[in-house]
């Protein structure tokens, strides 16, 4: 369901990350929540793609619903 969200105990302690990078879902969601536009996030983190930001937000939404 979330092909871009990965979990690896060797990367960021197993937290939800974007495509195995050291960029966590929580970082991306936090940046959006604090008003940073997705284009600015991608400019700040050039390894990210627009779909990474969308999937991080979707993953966060689904995770919040299941809590």
Buried (B, 14 or more C-beta within 10 A) or exposed (E): EEEBBBEEEEBBEEBBBBBEBEBBBBBBBEBBEEEBEBEEBBEEBEEBBEEBBEBBBBBBEEBEEEE
